[in-house]
Amino acid sequence: NKPNYKFIKADICDFDNIMKIFSNEKIDGVLHLAAESHVDRSIKDPFTFAQTNVMGTLSLLQAAKHHWEGNYEGKLFYHISTDEVYGALNFDNTLFTENTSYDPHSPYSASKASSDHFVRAFHDTYGLPVVITNCSNNYGPYQFPEKLIPLFLNNIRNNKPLPVYGKGENVRDWLFVEDHARAIDLIFHKCKIGDTYNIGGFNEWKNIDLIKVMIRTADRILGRKEGESEKLITYVKDRAGHDLRYAIDSTKLKTELGWEPSLQFEEGIEKTIKWYLENQEWVDNITSGEYEKYYKEMYVNR
């Protein structure tokens, strides 16, 4: 712990408690990253995603508006969102920009799109100082193993099937988490109020190609024959409404604020894979109990 850090466990949907925290802590800046964020779970339970992502965001916005009371000097509400609000791209050279129209296809992306609109509405209606960023897929240490990279690394380590949706042709843009954190810090201190910035890795991969890179790297680190774990690849029924391709254009962020990714993907994925394989106790603790039930529901009987 540091002198300027305090952890409070709270539910962002508990408006009374959020109001109390704002009052007690004299909060003058909000970095809003709290969200339900996994598409598969949103398909199974859209109500929870709407509650947390929409009503939770509204709770924070209302608390900020109330406590800042129009005295907005030095205040900022920073809302972190996703590229999924933009919908899907074809296999061409087009990219999502800050001016791309919203076209969400899953309950998750619909809930995030709604929260984005509420943030902009509070800026336009009440003058609340806000900024929104839409980022591509993050990867790195400590990611919950419902996400593709830690999920597959854990399965490779344990020689379990690697469930690939459809033919694995869907494309995602990957952003190392520390690069995202640098962008957040820069934008929080240097942004234009009321603006939107896209944060991406300029790093597109088909899912199946990414999986094979992980397999080769993990097999080498684990002392296995190169490509040995490819036999674990198991093609399963595609996700409902599975967007074909995401790709972020971060030119605005680079041009206006000077940010760009610091790591090449090969370096970032090597660093990430080593971390998960060297921190097996953390992974095992996370993937026990309720996670096992969730995993079976999502993948085993698909």
Residue pairs with C-beta under 8 A, 6 or more apart in sequence:
1 7
6 25
8 21
8 25
10 17
10 18
10 21
11 17
11 56
12 18
12 34
12 52
12 56
12 57
12 59
12 60
13 51
13 52
13 55
13 56
13 59
14 59
15 59
15 62
15 63
18 59
18 60
18 63
19 63
19 66
19 67
21 27
21 63
22 63
22 64
22 66
22 67
23 67
27 64
27 67
28 68
28 74
28 75
28 76
29 75
29 76
29 77
29 78
29 188
30 60
30 64
30 76
30 77
30 78
31 78
31 80
31 184
31 188
32 57
32 60
32 77
32 78
32 79
32 80
33 80
34 52
34 56
35 52
35 53
35 56
35 80
35 112
35 115
36 42
36 48
36 49
36 52
36 53
36 108
36 111
37 82
37 108
38 108
38 146
38 147
39 84
39 106
39 108
39 109
39 239
40 146
40 239
40 298
41 48
41 49
41 108
41 146
42 49
42 106
42 107
42 108
42 111
43 106
43 107
43 239
43 240
43 241
44 297
46 107
46 111
49 107
49 108
49 111
50 107
50 111
50 114
52 111
53 108
53 111
53 112
53 114
53 115
54 111
54 114
54 115
54 118
57 79
57 115
57 118
57 119
58 115
58 118
60 77
61 77
61 118
61 119
61 122
61 128
64 75
64 77
64 128
65 122
65 126
65 128
68 75
68 128
70 127
72 127
72 128
72 129
75 129
76 129
76 130
76 131
76 188
76 191
76 193
77 119
77 122
77 128
77 129
77 130
77 131
78 130
78 131
78 132
78 133
78 184
78 187
78 188
78 191
79 115
79 116
79 119
79 130
79 131
79 132
79 133
80 132
80 133
80 135
80 184
81 112
81 115
81 116
81 132
81 133
81 134
81 135
82 108
82 109
82 112
82 134
82 135
83 96
83 134
83 135
83 136
83 173
83 198
83 200
83 246
83 248
84 104
84 105
84 106
84 108
84 109
84 112
84 243
84 246
85 102
85 103
85 104
85 109
85 112
85 113
85 116
85 134
86 96
86 100
86 101
86 102
86 103
86 134
86 246
87 102
87 103
87 104
87 105
87 109
87 243
88 103
88 105
88 243
88 244
88 245
88 246
89 95
89 96
89 244
89 245
89 246
89 247
90 244
90 245
91 171
91 244
91 245
94 247
95 247
95 248
95 249
96 134
96 198
96 200
96 246
96 247
96 248
96 249
97 198
97 249
97 251
97 252
98 134
98 195
98 196
98 197
98 198
98 252
102 113
102 116
104 110
104 112
104 113
105 241
105 243
106 241
106 243
116 132
116 134
119 130
119 132
120 130
120 132
122 128
122 130
123 129
123 130
123 193
123 194
129 193
129 194
130 193
130 194
131 187
131 188
131 191
131 192
131 193
131 194
131 195
131 196
131 197
132 195
132 196
132 197
133 183
133 184
133 187
133 196
133 197
133 198
133 199
134 196
134 197
134 198
134 199
134 248
135 175
135 180
135 183
135 198
135 199
135 200
135 248
136 172
136 173
136 174
136 175
136 199
136 200
136 201
136 203
136 246
136 247
136 248
137 148
137 172
137 173
137 174
137 175
137 246
138 174
138 175
138 176
138 177
138 180
139 147
139 149
139 174
139 175
139 176
139 177
139 268
139 269
139 272
140 176
140 177
140 178
140 268
140 271
140 272
140 275
141 177
141 272
141 275
141 276
141 279
142 282
143 149
143 150
143 177
144 150
144 286
145 151
145 154
145 283
145 286
145 287
145 291
146 291
146 294
146 298
148 207
148 210
149 210
149 214
149 269
149 272
150 276
150 283
152 162
152 211
152 214
153 214
153 218
153 273
153 276
153 277
154 160
154 276
154 283
154 287
155 161
155 162
155 232
156 162
156 214
156 215
156 218
156 219
156 222
156 229
156 232
157 218
157 222
157 276
157 277
157 280
159 229
159 232
160 232
161 232
161 233
161 234
161 299
162 211
162 215
162 229
162 232
162 233
162 234
163 234
163 236
163 299
163 302
164 207
164 208
164 211
164 233
164 234
164 235
164 236
165 207
165 236
165 237
165 238
165 239
165 242
166 235
166 237
166 238
166 239
166 242
167 208
167 235
168 206
168 207
168 208
168 209
168 211
168 235
169 206
169 207
169 208
169 244
170 206
170 207
170 242
170 243
170 244
170 245
171 204
171 205
171 206
171 207
171 244
171 245
171 246
171 247
172 204
172 205
172 207
172 210
172 245
172 246
173 200
173 201
173 202
173 203
173 204
173 246
173 247
173 248
174 201
174 203
174 204
174 205
174 210
174 265
174 268
175 199
175 200
175 201
175 203
175 248
175 261
176 201
176 261
176 262
176 263
176 268
176 272
178 262
178 263
179 201
179 261
179 262
179 263
180 199
182 259
182 262
183 197
183 199
183 253
183 259
186 257
186 258
186 259
187 197
187 253
187 257
190 257
191 197
191 257
192 256
197 250
197 252
197 253
197 256
197 257
198 248
198 249
198 250
198 252
198 253
199 248
199 250
199 253
199 259
200 247
200 248
200 249
200 250
201 248
201 261
201 265
202 248
202 250
202 261
203 261
203 265
204 245
204 247
205 213
205 265
208 233
211 233
212 227
212 230
213 266
213 269
214 269
214 273
215 227
215 229
215 230
215 232
216 226
216 227
217 269
217 270
217 273
218 229
218 273
218 277
219 225
219 226
219 227
219 228
219 229
220 226
221 273
221 274
221 277
222 277
236 299
236 302
237 302
250 259
250 260
253 259
254 260
263 271
276 283
287 295
